[in-house]
Amino acid sequence: MGRDRRQFRLYPTNLAHDFGREQIGIGRSGLKRRGVLANLTGNGGSMGMQPLRRDHPLPLWAQLASELRRRIEGQEFTVTFPTEIELSASYQVSRHTVREALRKLRAEGVVDSRRGRGSRVVEPRFQQPLGALYSLFRFVESQGAHQTSQVRQLEQTTNDQAARMLGLPPEGQLIYLERLRLADGDPLALDRAWVSAGLGGPLLKADFSHSALYDQMAVLCGTRPDSGREEIRAVVPSPAERTLLRLRSGTGAFQIERLGYADFKPIEWRITLIRADRYSFAVDWLGQHQVRVGAQQSSSVTPPIDR
């Protein structure tokens, strides 16, 4: 079976979570298209095509919509989604029936259709609530996806800006960790973090392929951030960052800049670039004093992300 490219949505209330449950676990295998049969009969997929029943009480378009939804949830159609002509021929129904089924799936947010580009399976997005401690690592895994990291750099170095943010002299020694964060093998975020070498030296021996930075800090350094400030901006990634994150042309990203504190002292500065097509943020508010937004529309979050 190919790779399951899941994305997930987290809602702040049980009612909304139940409403969004249909979208949890939607994924697609690494099935390669080999004409109509390879794409529609499940060759290499997990379930394969099932015929529609003309004696069924549901109309054909509703049966087809349910059938396609089942196959999408069964991890098919990773590379391409079948065309109207292919669906019509394979399921032996009219193109009008196919269009009605696709219209239903578009309304549900399962597929997206654009003129001249055909249909594609929509990747449901991670939606992260703000204003409380949350863990990208634990959140992704709690939704059934496997969160891993490719460690691109882990070294002792210097950085004037990071040193200034941490209250160190420009020549102060730092531990620098750069990771490409993956959800089920697919890029989700590019994470860069700096910690003073005096505190974070033991991190040079840590394995970050499947662990959170703060967990490693707690075990190896004896401390971890307990509060912090975070600012979220919309940015245009560089060509190199776009390649790493596998972003389509025209797709933006969020830049999350965070300063983590322990006992009111800054101990970690981090910049995370996260895919805007797979991630969003949400804030619940109960009154004018419940959520504080900065003058430049940046969100203040205490405590910070636990990653």
Backbone as CSV, one residue per row, in Angstrom:
resi,resn,N_x,N_y,N_z,CA_x,CA_y,CA_z,C_x,C_y,C_z
1,MET,0.854,-1.192,0.000,0.000,0.000,0.000,0.883,1.233,0.000
2,GLY,0.490,2.275,-0.705,1.283,3.500,-0.774,1.117,4.337,0.480
3,ARG,1.725,5.456,0.449,1.734,6.334,1.602,0.386,7.008,1.788
4,ASP,-0.056,7.082,3.020,-1.344,7.690,3.347,-1.106,9.152,3.688
5,ARG,-1.532,10.059,2.805,-1.288,11.480,3.006,-2.449,12.107,3.750
6,ARG,-2.499,11.908,5.061,-3.628,12.407,5.835,-3.413,13.846,6.259
7,GLN,-4.520,14.484,6.453,-4.545,15.759,7.146,-5.778,15.736,8.019
8,PHE,-5.784,16.579,9.029,-6.858,16.486,9.989,-7.328,17.852,10.435
9,ARG,-8.525,17.897,10.932,-9.135,19.138,11.409,-9.499,18.959,12.876
10,LEU,-9.082,19.883,13.708,-9.401,19.841,15.125,-10.348,20.986,15.446
11,TYR,-11.523,20.664,15.960,-12.529,21.669,16.270,-12.579,21.904,17.768
12,PRO,-12.947,23.121,18.193,-12.912,23.452,19.616,-14.067,22.906,20.424
13,THR,-15.137,22.418,19.807,-16.263,21.884,20.566,-16.565,20.480,20.105
14,ASN,-17.206,19.699,20.987,-17.553,18.324,20.637,-18.500,18.275,19.456
15,LEU,-19.452,19.219,19.422,-20.417,19.226,18.333,-19.715,19.416,17.003
16,ALA,-18.818,20.409,16.939,-18.110,20.661,15.689,-17.192,19.518,15.361
17,HIS,-16.586,18.890,16.381,-15.700,17.761,16.131,-16.473,16.594,15.525
18,ASP,-17.684,16.352,16.055,-18.506,15.286,15.484,-18.874,15.617,14.050
19,PHE,-19.184,16.883,13.775,-19.541,17.287,12.427,-18.380,17.057,11.467
20,GLY,-17.157,17.284,11.955,-15.992,17.159,11.081,-15.391,15.773,11.042
21,ARG,-16.000,14.819,11.712,-15.371,13.515,11.829,-15.250,12.799,10.496
22,GLU,-16.140,13.109,9.556,-16.051,12.469,8.236,-14.716,12.747,7.573
23,GLN,-14.080,13.880,7.893,-12.871,14.263,7.211,-11.632,13.643,7.833
24,ILE,-11.763,13.074,9.031,-10.603,12.495,9.688,-10.206,11.199,8.993
25,GLY,-8.939,11.077,8.730,-8.430,9.847,8.138,-8.536,9.787,6.638
26,ILE,-8.978,10.853,5.982,-9.013,10.837,4.538,-7.593,10.782,4.026
27,GLY,-7.295,9.818,3.176,-5.937,9.708,2.658,-5.940,9.016,1.330
28,ARG,-4.777,8.959,0.728,-4.670,8.350,-0.582,-3.367,7.585,-0.669
29,SER,-3.389,6.463,-1.331,-2.184,5.654,-1.455,-1.295,6.197,-2.542
30,GLY,-0.155,5.545,-2.722,0.783,5.968,-3.745,0.481,5.321,-5.076
31,LEU,-0.775,5.041,-5.354,-1.181,4.370,-6.579,-0.781,5.157,-7.806
32,LYS,-0.117,4.504,-8.736,0.252,5.137,-9.992,-0.792,4.802,-11.050
33,ARG,-1.070,5.763,-11.861,-2.106,5.587,-12.860,-1.566,4.858,-14.080
34,ARG,-2.296,3.834,-14.507,-1.948,3.083,-15.699,-3.180,2.957,-16.583
35,GLY,-3.742,4.088,-16.937,-4.962,4.065,-17.729,-6.169,3.924,-16.829
36,VAL,-7.316,3.719,-17.443,-8.561,3.692,-16.689,-8.613,2.523,-15.718
37,LEU,-8.231,1.342,-16.141,-8.370,0.172,-15.292,-7.500,0.251,-14.057
38,ALA,-6.242,0.677,-14.219,-5.342,0.750,-13.075,-5.843,1.766,-12.058
39,ASN,-6.496,2.805,-12.539,-6.936,3.868,-11.641,-8.268,3.558,-10.983
40,LEU,-9.100,2.756,-11.627,-10.466,2.591,-11.144,-10.779,1.221,-10.565
41,THR,-9.968,0.225,-10.804,-10.278,-1.103,-10.296,-9.554,-1.418,-9.007
42,GLY,-8.809,-0.452,-8.479,-8.124,-0.679,-7.218,-6.831,-1.432,-7.385
43,ASN,-6.274,-1.503,-8.569,-5.012,-2.181,-8.793,-3.903,-1.426,-8.071
44,GLY,-3.446,-1.964,-6.943,-2.459,-1.281,-6.130,-3.087,-0.513,-4.992
45,GLY,-4.424,-0.347,-4.981,-5.114,0.342,-3.898,-5.569,-0.650,-2.854
46,SER,-6.397,-0.158,-1.922,-6.782,-0.998,-0.798,-8.163,-1.614,-0.967
47,MET,-9.023,-1.086,-1.842,-10.397,-1.562,-1.915,-10.815,-1.901,-3.330
48,GLY,-10.625,-1.004,-4.269,-11.045,-1.255,-5.627,-12.488,-0.861,-5.873
49,MET,-12.873,-0.917,-7.133,-14.184,-0.458,-7.557,-15.266,-1.487,-7.254
50,GLN,-16.439,-1.007,-6.842,-17.611,-1.850,-6.659,-18.720,-1.332,-7.565
51,PRO,-19.430,-2.211,-8.258,-20.460,-1.763,-9.208,-21.638,-1.119,-8.501
52,LEU,-22.322,-0.237,-9.220,-23.524,0.399,-8.708,-24.721,-0.498,-8.976
53,ARG,-25.761,-0.368,-8.164,-26.961,-1.201,-8.298,-28.126,-0.346,-8.782
54,ARG,-28.691,-0.738,-9.903,-29.816,0.026,-10.453,-31.128,-0.284,-9.742
55,ASP,-31.134,-1.362,-8.946,-32.342,-1.675,-8.167,-32.246,-1.134,-6.745
56,HIS,-31.242,-0.351,-6.483,-31.034,0.208,-5.147,-31.964,1.406,-4.946
57,PRO,-32.475,1.607,-3.727,-33.372,2.757,-3.502,-32.692,4.116,-3.683
58,LEU,-31.372,4.174,-3.496,-30.668,5.437,-3.701,-30.444,5.678,-5.182
59,PRO,-30.542,6.923,-5.636,-30.256,7.206,-7.049,-28.795,6.898,-7.370
60,LEU,-28.520,6.734,-8.669,-27.177,6.353,-9.082,-26.136,7.386,-8.663
61,TRP,-26.459,8.662,-8.748,-25.460,9.668,-8.406,-25.085,9.595,-6.930
62,ALA,-26.064,9.295,-6.067,-25.791,9.179,-4.638,-24.957,7.934,-4.348
63,GLN,-25.248,6.845,-5.058,-24.435,5.640,-4.914,-23.001,5.899,-5.354
64,LEU,-22.842,6.611,-6.462,-21.509,6.890,-6.979,-20.739,7.792,-6.021
65,ALA,-21.405,8.792,-5.465,-20.748,9.670,-4.504,-20.271,8.869,-3.296
66,SER,-21.119,7.972,-2.790,-20.753,7.143,-1.651,-19.603,6.203,-2.000
67,GLU,-19.645,5.652,-3.211,-18.597,4.739,-3.666,-17.252,5.451,-3.794
68,LEU,-17.247,6.636,-4.357,-15.999,7.393,-4.501,-15.470,7.839,-3.141
69,ARG,-16.381,8.216,-2.252,-15.968,8.599,-0.907,-15.311,7.420,-0.188
70,ARG,-15.899,6.234,-0.366,-15.339,5.025,0.248,-13.935,4.753,-0.269
71,ARG,-13.741,4.930,-1.564,-12.439,4.644,-2.154,-11.401,5.681,-1.758
72,ILE,-11.846,6.920,-1.615,-10.918,7.958,-1.145,-10.481,7.653,0.281
73,GLU,-11.425,7.287,1.135,-11.090,6.934,2.511,-10.283,5.648,2.566
74,GLY,-10.367,4.828,1.513,-9.578,3.616,1.402,-8.198,3.845,0.811
75,GLN,-7.801,5.118,0.693,-6.440,5.491,0.315,-6.146,5.256,-1.164
76,GLU,-7.070,5.598,-2.013,-6.855,5.522,-3.452,-6.781,6.934,-4.042
77,PHE,-6.412,6.981,-5.327,-6.376,8.242,-6.087,-5.327,9.215,-5.554
78,THR,-4.140,8.714,-5.256,-3.084,9.593,-4.759,-2.561,10.510,-5.844
79,VAL,-2.198,9.934,-6.974,-1.545,10.715,-8.019,-2.560,11.498,-8.825
80,THR,-3.609,10.847,-9.267,-4.638,11.503,-10.059,-6.018,11.013,-9.643
81,PHE,-7.012,11.822,-9.963,-8.401,11.441,-9.755,-8.997,11.205,-11.135
82,PRO,-9.826,10.173,-11.311,-10.364,9.866,-12.639,-11.191,10.998,-13.223
83,THR,-11.186,11.096,-14.526,-11.964,12.119,-15.217,-13.430,11.708,-15.279
84,GLU,-14.279,12.660,-15.674,-15.707,12.355,-15.827,-15.913,11.244,-16.844
85,ILE,-15.160,11.284,-17.928,-15.308,10.260,-18.972,-14.921,8.895,-18.428
86,GLU,-13.823,8.831,-17.675,-13.377,7.552,-17.113,-14.381,7.006,-16.110
87,LEU,-14.916,7.871,-15.259,-15.911,7.427,-14.288,-17.183,6.961,-14.989
88,SER,-17.583,7.681,-16.002,-18.786,7.313,-16.743,-18.633,5.938,-17.384
89,ALA,-17.475,5.696,-17.994,-17.246,4.415,-18.671,-17.102,3.279,-17.669
90,SER,-16.394,3.514,-16.586,-16.121,2.442,-15.630,-17.349,2.038,-14.836
91,TYR,-18.183,3.024,-14.458,-19.368,2.712,-13.668,-20.622,2.584,-14.527
92,GLN,-20.469,2.780,-15.838,-21.571,2.616,-16.793,-22.758,3.509,-16.428
93,VAL,-22.458,4.776,-16.234,-23.491,5.765,-15.958,-23.245,6.969,-16.858
94,SER,-24.227,7.838,-16.928,-24.096,9.023,-17.778,-23.160,10.041,-17.122
95,ARG,-22.659,10.971,-17.928,-21.804,12.023,-17.389,-22.605,12.957,-16.476
96,HIS,-23.902,13.075,-16.719,-24.751,13.867,-15.827,-24.740,13.251,-14.429
97,THR,-24.828,11.919,-14.350,-24.783,11.234,-13.051,-23.445,11.476,-12.374
98,VAL,-22.365,11.407,-13.149,-21.026,11.644,-12.604,-20.920,13.061,-12.055
99,ARG,-21.437,14.030,-12.819,-21.348,15.422,-12.377,-22.125,15.639,-11.076
100,GLU,-23.290,14.999,-10.945,-24.074,15.140,-9.720,-23.319,14.552,-8.524
101,ALA,-22.661,13.417,-8.739,-21.885,12.795,-7.662,-20.720,13.687,-7.258
102,LEU,-20.017,14.238,-8.250,-18.890,15.115,-7.958,-19.347,16.411,-7.288
103,ARG,-20.523,16.895,-7.676,-21.054,18.103,-7.044,-21.285,17.848,-5.550
104,LYS,-21.787,16.674,-5.224,-22.003,16.306,-3.827,-20.679,16.248,-3.071
105,LEU,-19.665,15.649,-3.673,-18.360,15.528,-3.021,-17.681,16.887,-2.873
106,ARG,-17.899,17.768,-3.842,-17.343,19.124,-3.710,-18.000,19.858,-2.551
107,ALA,-19.319,19.702,-2.423,-20.042,20.357,-1.334,-19.563,19.856,0.031
108,GLU,-19.143,18.617,0.081,-18.638,18.032,1.330,-17.172,18.380,1.567
109,GLY,-16.531,18.997,0.594,-15.120,19.325,0.735,-14.190,18.161,0.517
110,VAL,-14.688,17.100,-0.132,-13.873,15.903,-0.359,-13.039,16.025,-1.627
111,VAL,-13.617,16.611,-2.672,-12.881,16.813,-3.916,-13.002,18.266,-4.334
112,ASP,-12.087,18.654,-5.203,-12.086,20.011,-5.742,-11.978,19.899,-7.255
113,SER,-12.759,20.665,-7.981,-12.737,20.638,-9.442,-12.467,22.033,-9.974
114,ARG,-11.577,22.112,-10.950,-11.278,23.381,-11.605,-11.319,23.196,-13.105
115,ARG,-11.837,24.212,-13.765,-11.972,24.136,-15.213,-10.589,23.941,-15.852
116,GLY,-10.514,22.936,-16.705,-9.277,22.661,-17.408,-8.299,21.807,-16.630
117,ARG,-8.582,21.543,-15.336,-7.661,20.753,-14.514,-8.287,19.483,-13.975
118,GLY,-9.590,19.310,-14.177,-10.252,18.121,-13.666,-10.448,18.182,-12.160
119,SER,-10.678,17.023,-11.568,-10.934,16.926,-10.129,-9.724,16.356,-9.413
120,ARG,-9.623,16.689,-8.141,-8.570,16.130,-7.296,-9.127,15.970,-5.892
121,VAL,-8.550,15.052,-5.134,-8.962,14.852,-3.755,-8.401,15.990,-2.915
122,VAL,-9.256,16.594,-2.118,-8.837,17.689,-1.250,-8.128,17.112,-0.029
123,GLU,-7.019,17.724,0.326,-6.307,17.319,1.533,-6.881,18.092,2.714
124,PRO,-7.634,17.451,3.603,-8.162,18.142,4.771,-7.034,18.753,5.586
125,ARG,-7.306,19.853,6.247,-6.257,20.623,6.894,-6.218,20.395,8.395
126,PHE,-5.009,20.458,8.956,-4.872,20.536,10.397,-5.358,21.922,10.816
127,GLN,-6.232,21.974,11.781,-6.646,23.266,12.324,-6.269,23.297,13.793
128,GLN,-5.352,24.185,14.140,-4.784,24.221,15.478,-5.392,25.331,16.318
129,PRO,-5.994,25.013,17.464,-6.489,26.062,18.348,-5.334,26.772,19.029
130,LEU,-5.500,28.053,19.300,-4.487,28.852,19.973,-4.925,29.175,21.393
131,GLY,-3.993,29.723,22.147,-4.318,30.199,23.478,-4.081,29.195,24.583
132,ALA,-3.530,28.027,24.260,-3.228,27.017,25.274,-2.052,26.189,24.776
133,LEU,-1.487,25.425,25.673,-0.376,24.563,25.305,-0.844,23.534,24.273
134,TYR,-0.160,23.461,23.142,-0.487,22.436,22.149,0.796,21.898,21.549
135,SER,0.759,20.665,21.139,1.930,19.987,20.618,1.673,19.538,19.193
136,LEU,2.433,20.070,18.268,2.321,19.619,16.884,2.608,18.132,16.795
137,PHE,3.637,17.691,17.505,4.024,16.281,17.500,2.874,15.398,17.984
138,ARG,2.334,15.722,19.158,1.286,14.870,19.734,-0.036,15.013,18.990
139,PHE,-0.320,16.218,18.497,-1.576,16.420,17.786,-1.632,15.588,16.515
140,VAL,-0.574,15.620,15.723,-0.540,14.847,14.481,-0.682,13.361,14.779
141,GLU,0.043,12.884,15.776,-0.020,11.456,16.102,-1.358,11.063,16.706
142,SER,-1.987,11.964,17.452,-3.274,11.635,18.059,-4.359,11.435,17.014
143,GLN,-4.147,11.986,15.819,-5.124,11.849,14.751,-4.844,10.639,13.857
144,GLY,-3.882,9.816,14.250,-3.603,8.594,13.508,-2.509,8.719,12.471
145,ALA,-1.922,9.897,12.322,-0.811,10.077,11.393,0.507,9.858,12.130
146,HIS,1.541,9.519,11.378,2.858,9.265,11.957,3.717,10.502,11.758
147,GLN,4.097,11.139,12.871,4.884,12.363,12.811,6.359,12.030,12.945
148,THR,7.152,12.409,11.973,8.590,12.206,12.016,9.286,13.500,11.606
149,SER,10.586,13.519,11.786,11.373,14.685,11.406,12.636,14.245,10.688
150,GLN,12.981,14.996,9.665,14.279,14.852,9.028,15.170,15.946,9.604
151,VAL,16.191,15.547,10.346,17.090,16.515,10.956,18.065,16.994,9.888
152,ARG,17.953,18.256,9.521,18.804,18.821,8.488,20.100,19.382,9.072
153,GLN,20.017,19.932,10.276,21.201,20.438,10.958,21.015,20.308,12.458
154,LEU,22.053,19.891,13.149,22.099,19.874,14.608,23.550,20.126,14.977
155,GLU,23.832,21.356,15.404,25.227,21.740,15.588,25.354,22.891,16.572
156,GLN,26.586,23.098,17.043,26.894,24.268,17.858,27.402,25.360,16.939
157,THR,26.854,26.569,17.082,27.156,27.633,16.148,26.941,28.992,16.818
158,THR,27.045,30.053,16.037,26.721,31.398,16.512,25.727,32.029,15.561
159,ASN,24.927,32.927,16.086,23.950,33.647,15.276,23.603,34.928,16.032
160,ASP,23.947,36.070,15.441,23.774,37.354,16.138,22.340,37.588,16.567
161,GLN,21.396,37.349,15.642,19.994,37.634,15.953,19.466,36.700,17.025
162,ALA,19.780,35.419,16.903,19.312,34.468,17.908,19.922,34.775,19.275
163,ALA,21.202,35.139,19.288,21.843,35.477,20.554,21.166,36.679,21.195
164,ARG,20.844,37.692,20.387,20.174,38.873,20.907,18.807,38.522,21.492
165,MET,18.062,37.662,20.801,16.743,37.263,21.284,16.836,36.517,22.617
166,LEU,17.941,35.785,22.805,18.118,34.988,24.026,18.880,35.742,25.103
167,GLY,19.165,37.026,24.846,19.858,37.823,25.844,21.318,37.484,26.004
168,LEU,21.947,36.978,24.924,23.355,36.592,24.960,24.177,37.570,24.147
169,PRO,25.493,37.622,24.368,26.356,38.453,23.522,26.372,37.901,22.104
170,PRO,26.695,38.742,21.091,26.668,38.285,19.686,27.494,37.037,19.428
171,GLU,28.590,36.893,20.173,29.462,35.729,19.950,29.053,34.525,20.804
172,GLY,27.929,34.649,21.497,27.489,33.558,22.359,27.251,32.267,21.590
173,GLN,27.673,31.161,22.166,27.538,29.863,21.522,26.099,29.336,21.663
174,LEU,25.596,28.787,20.550,24.216,28.310,20.487,24.152,26.889,19.941
175,ILE,23.109,26.182,20.324,22.770,24.908,19.687,21.678,25.202,18.670
176,TYR,21.939,24.832,17.417,20.986,25.093,16.333,20.419,23.771,15.833
177,LEU,19.091,23.685,15.802,18.390,22.500,15.320,17.465,22.898,14.186
178,GLU,17.653,22.281,13.034,16.767,22.516,11.886,16.168,21.180,11.467
179,ARG,14.839,21.147,11.407,14.135,19.910,11.068,13.078,20.156,10.007
180,LEU,12.892,19.187,9.143,11.744,19.157,8.247,10.731,18.236,8.899
181,ARG,9.597,18.798,9.310,8.576,18.032,10.032,7.637,17.371,9.027
182,LEU,7.383,16.083,9.228,6.605,15.282,8.289,5.385,14.682,8.972
183,ALA,4.290,14.600,8.243,3.090,13.897,8.688,2.837,12.776,7.686
184,ASP,2.992,11.545,8.149,2.893,10.382,7.262,3.822,10.510,6.064
185,GLY,4.993,11.032,6.310,6.008,11.114,5.276,5.924,12.330,4.384
186,ASP,4.895,13.141,4.541,4.719,14.327,3.707,5.126,15.579,4.472
187,PRO,5.851,16.496,3.849,6.319,17.702,4.537,5.156,18.543,5.060
188,LEU,5.276,18.981,6.293,4.275,19.845,6.909,4.888,21.173,7.350
189,ALA,6.120,21.134,7.879,6.721,22.356,8.407,8.240,22.268,8.359
190,LEU,8.858,23.434,8.244,10.312,23.569,8.342,10.588,24.323,9.631
191,ASP,11.286,23.681,10.544,11.431,24.174,11.908,12.896,24.494,12.200
192,ARG,13.158,25.728,12.692,14.518,26.146,13.054,14.488,26.659,14.491
193,ALA,15.349,26.113,15.345,15.352,26.483,16.756,16.773,26.710,17.248
194,TRP,16.900,27.713,18.151,18.184,28.033,18.766,18.028,27.986,20.285
195,VAL,19.000,27.361,20.943,19.067,27.285,22.398,20.503,27.598,22.793
196,SER,20.707,28.270,23.914,22.075,28.563,24.336,22.844,27.259,24.535
197,ALA,24.116,27.272,24.146,24.930,26.057,24.267,25.119,25.669,25.721
198,GLY,25.163,26.669,26.618,25.319,26.353,28.022,24.180,25.509,28.565
199,LEU,22.999,25.753,28.061,21.825,24.981,28.477,21.611,23.763,27.591
200,GLY,21.724,23.969,26.272,21.303,22.935,25.329,22.383,22.026,24.802
201,GLY,23.588,22.094,25.347,24.668,21.236,24.861,24.295,19.761,24.765
202,PRO,23.618,19.188,25.784,23.251,17.764,25.715,22.339,17.412,24.534
203,LEU,21.678,18.411,23.938,20.776,18.129,22.822,21.526,17.620,21.590
204,LEU,22.836,17.871,21.536,23.625,17.395,20.394,23.613,15.875,20.299
205,LYS,23.294,15.208,21.385,23.265,13.743,21.396,21.851,13.186,21.222
206,ALA,20.860,14.059,21.102,19.467,13.611,21.046,19.089,13.111,19.656
207,ASP,18.126,12.215,19.635,17.539,11.721,18.388,16.202,12.415,18.191
208,PHE,16.135,13.306,17.205,14.923,14.086,16.967,14.076,13.534,15.822
209,SER,14.360,12.338,15.381,13.610,11.785,14.254,12.153,11.513,14.611
210,HIS,11.891,11.265,15.898,10.520,10.981,16.311,10.320,11.413,17.755
211,SER,10.618,12.679,18.026,10.452,13.192,19.377,10.300,14.702,19.341
212,ALA,9.732,15.251,20.402,9.523,16.688,20.522,10.735,17.336,21.177
213,LEU,11.084,18.528,20.742,12.229,19.242,21.298,12.069,19.450,22.798
214,TYR,10.879,19.847,23.231,10.712,20.144,24.651,10.824,18.891,25.513
215,ASP,10.413,17.754,24.991,10.599,16.505,25.729,12.078,16.216,25.917
216,GLN,12.854,16.425,24.862,14.292,16.190,24.955,14.948,17.194,25.899
217,MET,14.496,18.438,25.875,15.047,19.436,26.790,14.769,19.056,28.238
218,ALA,13.558,18.574,28.503,13.204,18.201,29.875,14.082,17.061,30.379
219,VAL,14.336,16.081,29.503,15.111,14.908,29.910,16.603,15.206,29.977
220,LEU,17.132,15.878,28.952,18.574,16.059,28.840,19.092,17.340,29.486
221,CYS,18.245,18.373,29.520,18.696,19.665,30.029,18.086,20.026,31.380
222,GLY,17.090,19.289,31.793,16.482,19.530,33.093,15.518,20.691,33.138
223,THR,15.161,21.244,31.983,14.195,22.346,31.948,13.536,22.391,30.589
224,ARG,12.464,23.162,30.494,11.744,23.363,29.251,10.951,24.662,29.381
225,PRO,10.575,25.296,28.278,9.785,26.532,28.380,8.472,26.300,29.125
226,ASP,8.108,27.268,29.946,6.827,27.208,30.645,5.925,28.381,30.274
227,SER,6.422,29.284,29.429,5.619,30.387,28.919,6.313,30.918,27.680
228,GLY,5.668,31.876,27.010,6.311,32.397,25.824,5.420,33.329,25.029
229,ARG,5.985,33.853,23.973,5.258,34.718,23.049,5.433,34.183,21.642
230,GLU,4.346,34.202,20.885,4.355,33.657,19.527,3.688,34.631,18.578
231,GLU,4.296,34.855,17.432,3.723,35.703,16.389,3.583,34.879,15.118
232,ILE,2.440,35.028,14.461,2.140,34.258,13.250,1.931,35.227,12.104
233,ARG,2.665,35.023,11.027,2.571,35.884,9.852,2.360,35.032,8.611
234,ALA,1.707,35.603,7.619,1.618,34.977,6.298,2.836,35.416,5.492
235,VAL,3.524,34.462,4.886,4.747,34.774,4.149,4.752,34.045,2.808
236,VAL,5.626,34.506,1.922,5.890,33.833,0.657,7.201,33.066,0.811
237,PRO,7.170,31.743,0.783,8.399,30.972,0.979,9.409,31.216,-0.146
238,SER,10.666,31.027,0.180,11.707,31.115,-0.841,11.601,29.896,-1.755
239,PRO,12.215,29.945,-2.929,12.196,28.761,-3.814,12.717,27.504,-3.136
240,ALA,13.783,27.634,-2.345,14.342,26.468,-1.653,13.359,25.921,-0.622
241,GLU,12.708,26.828,0.127,11.731,26.390,1.122,10.524,25.765,0.446
242,ARG,10.104,26.325,-0.672,8.965,25.778,-1.410,9.249,24.356,-1.871
243,THR,10.482,24.125,-2.310,10.868,22.780,-2.751,10.854,21.807,-1.583
244,LEU,11.419,22.205,-0.451,11.452,21.336,0.716,10.052,20.958,1.186
245,LEU,9.142,21.928,1.185,7.785,21.700,1.679,6.843,21.168,0.609
246,ARG,7.357,21.052,-0.618,6.550,20.565,-1.755,5.296,21.417,-1.944
247,LEU,5.479,22.703,-1.890,4.365,23.627,-2.069,4.112,23.883,-3.542
248,ARG,2.845,23.891,-3.912,2.478,24.240,-5.279,2.732,25.718,-5.523
249,SER,2.911,26.062,-6.759,3.104,27.457,-7.125,1.898,28.280,-6.676
250,GLY,2.154,29.419,-6.067,1.076,30.288,-5.621,0.566,29.990,-4.227
251,THR,1.074,28.931,-3.580,0.638,28.579,-2.232,1.558,29.231,-1.210
252,GLY,0.978,29.869,-0.220,1.746,30.553,0.796,2.038,29.673,1.997
253,ALA,2.576,30.302,3.026,2.918,29.586,4.253,2.743,30.520,5.436
254,PHE,2.649,29.925,6.625,2.666,30.687,7.859,4.080,30.662,8.432
255,GLN,4.540,31.804,8.898,5.790,31.855,9.656,5.448,32.089,11.118
256,ILE,5.850,31.155,11.949,5.574,31.229,13.380,6.893,31.522,14.090
257,GLU,6.981,32.703,14.683,8.177,33.088,15.432,7.848,33.037,16.917
258,ARG,8.646,32.318,17.656,8.332,32.119,19.073,9.568,32.264,19.939
259,LEU,9.359,32.889,21.074,10.386,32.998,22.103,9.861,32.294,23.336
260,GLY,10.541,31.214,23.731,10.110,30.423,24.875,10.880,30.793,26.129
261,TYR,10.159,30.879,27.258,10.744,31.280,28.533,10.648,30.152,29.553
262,ALA,11.613,30.138,30.463,11.548,29.301,31.660,11.877,30.197,32.841
263,ASP,10.947,30.284,33.783,11.117,31.196,34.929,11.406,32.616,34.461
264,PHE,10.673,33.042,33.441,10.732,34.408,32.903,12.059,34.729,32.200
265,LYS,12.853,33.726,31.903,14.112,33.927,31.198,14.019,33.272,29.818
266,PRO,14.376,33.976,28.728,14.290,33.358,27.400,15.327,32.242,27.241
267,ILE,14.863,31.076,26.827,15.786,29.946,26.676,15.727,29.323,25.286
268,GLU,14.747,29.727,24.479,14.649,29.132,23.139,14.013,30.125,22.187
269,TRP,14.616,30.279,21.018,14.031,31.098,19.954,13.822,30.203,18.764
270,ARG,12.644,30.305,18.152,12.302,29.370,17.078,11.567,30.090,15.958
271,ILE,11.843,29.694,14.737,11.094,30.146,13.567,10.629,28.906,12.817
272,THR,9.324,28.785,12.654,8.737,27.633,11.967,7.990,28.115,10.737
273,LEU,8.263,27.496,9.626,7.537,27.762,8.386,6.612,26.577,8.149
274,ILE,5.307,26.846,8.116,4.340,25.756,8.042,3.409,25.953,6.850
275,ARG,3.072,24.876,6.179,2.279,24.940,4.957,0.884,25.489,5.216
276,ALA,0.524,26.554,4.496,-0.798,27.154,4.674,-1.892,26.338,4.014
277,ASP,-1.523,25.443,3.089,-2.544,24.613,2.447,-2.873,23.380,3.275
278,ARG,-2.139,23.155,4.358,-2.403,21.985,5.189,-2.605,22.336,6.663
279,TYR,-2.552,23.605,6.974,-2.614,23.982,8.386,-3.319,25.322,8.521
280,SER,-4.110,25.463,9.560,-4.740,26.737,9.869,-4.831,26.871,11.375
281,PHE,-5.151,28.074,11.836,-5.216,28.359,13.263,-6.604,28.877,13.611
282,ALA,-7.040,28.582,14.835,-8.355,29.014,15.291,-8.261,29.512,16.725
283,VAL,-9.042,30.535,17.027,-9.082,31.093,18.375,-10.527,31.114,18.855
284,ASP,-10.779,30.576,20.023,-12.085,30.701,20.673,-12.052,31.923,21.585
285,TRP,-13.131,32.697,21.585,-13.172,33.850,22.477,-14.481,33.847,23.250
286,LEU,-14.387,34.259,24.507,-15.546,34.305,25.395,-15.865,35.713,25.842
287,GLY,-14.913,36.617,25.725,-15.108,37.996,26.138,-13.919,38.819,25.689
288,GLN,-13.988,40.114,25.863,-12.952,40.977,25.322,-11.610,40.793,26.012
289,HIS,-11.577,40.163,27.178,-10.315,39.986,27.880,-9.778,38.555,27.750
290,GLN,-10.459,37.711,26.998,-10.046,36.313,26.918,-8.927,36.079,25.909
291,VAL,-8.882,36.860,24.836,-7.874,36.696,23.800,-7.222,38.043,23.553
292,ARG,-5.900,38.096,23.598,-5.180,39.345,23.394,-4.489,39.299,22.039
293,VAL,-4.742,40.292,21.205,-4.139,40.377,19.885,-3.276,41.616,19.817
294,GLY,-2.045,41.469,19.331,-1.105,42.576,19.294,-1.496,43.636,18.293
295,ALA,-0.809,44.768,18.362,-1.132,45.907,17.500,-0.900,45.596,16.039
296,GLN,-0.009,44.633,15.762,0.280,44.257,14.378,-0.437,42.965,14.000
297,GLN,-1.536,42.681,14.702,-2.341,41.494,14.436,-1.559,40.205,14.646
298,SER,-0.686,40.189,15.637,0.034,38.972,15.991,-0.578,38.405,17.250
299,SER,-0.680,37.076,17.327,-1.336,36.433,18.450,-0.346,36.209,19.583
300,SER,-0.716,36.592,20.796,0.105,36.298,21.966,-0.400,35.022,22.575
301,VAL,0.464,34.064,22.737,0.057,32.752,23.226,0.909,32.393,24.422
302,THR,0.277,32.063,25.517,0.977,31.627,26.697,0.230,30.449,27.287
303,PRO,0.882,29.298,27.463,2.257,28.990,27.122,2.448,28.697,25.636
304,PRO,3.681,28.481,25.177,3.954,28.323,23.757,3.733,26.908,23.260
305,ILE,3.993,26.737,21.978,3.902,25.415,21.370,4.864,24.453,22.022
306,ASP,4.432,23.265,22.292,5.313,22.196,22.746,5.573,21.290,21.564
307,ARG,6.751,21.397,20.977,7.052,20.622,19.791,8.253,19.709,20.003
